[in-house]
């Protein structure tokens, strides 16, 4: 007799494994389903084969409604780390992931999979960072912030564990990893592992003087991967950047680096006159600088026009394969020049399919009913 949790896992496992066999044209579906059923019956869970894991993570990317880069879902590589639990060993595995993915700028999409959540709801491994590379944010006593305001809470966690940053606007944060006991382990990231791009502008020499930079590899480390009823709370993954993520959002948002007033001023624009569109003009200049600098250094990056075209191609490919793409319009449409990209003029169904990636509660906050019951992936949030 399966428990209700077991029933739930079995139901999801059956759906996933059936799809896996169909899409990969593998034999032995009924044998595999029987094995999985027995395994859930005796252990409360089941173990994915390597092939299921690989196809499962690719499906999870393919199902990520907010991602415009999904044309490349088949290129995702897996580092199978399901036997790694000691935080120091996790850190070593993450270093390998970062180096392999960076590939001296020719970025390769990759995901590392650490052990799944146990049937009792315990997490064998958690990575506390939102991304493996992020810049610290220091709240100033006088108000305001040095660095990335989105990272002040995590930065405070690092400091409470004894970490001290240099205090610049671009201090790379250390990793915090906990094992089954939940005790945080602090691991400074070796500087040489973090590829960064110094931002300059092809026409404006003053731009480099702003001292801006960004890192090469967006490597999200705090989401929960769900495949066939199994939750992987530590499954960090990376692709490459779309220029507007950096040039519009990270450096431009008023709640982030808020650089548009400074850039507009350097451009000699009148920031009091709304009609000169100084924010818009500063945004374009900043995005030019991001594109130019990443290209100059040979670091993979896509611009929003190419990304939009690629996404429309992804939709066509999926239609040929007999699948309908689900997507979140507000996230797919780029944050600048929306209506000159093709995706703007489309409507999307935002139904969430699994396998997929879900938000988790911050590792340093206690679990509450509102931030996700460990057993039910349905209650894991897809919105913040
Ligand atoms: N928007 C996030 C950032 O700016 C990264 C999200 C993932 N992006 C990606 N291109 N894979 O850091």
Boltz pocket constraint, residues with backbone or C-beta under 6 A from the ligand:
constraints:
  - pocket:
      binder: B
      contacts: [[A, 69], [A, 131], [A, 218], [A, 220], [A, 238], [A, 239], [A, 240], [A, 241], [A, 242], [A, 245], [A, 246], [A, 250]]
      max_distance: 6.0
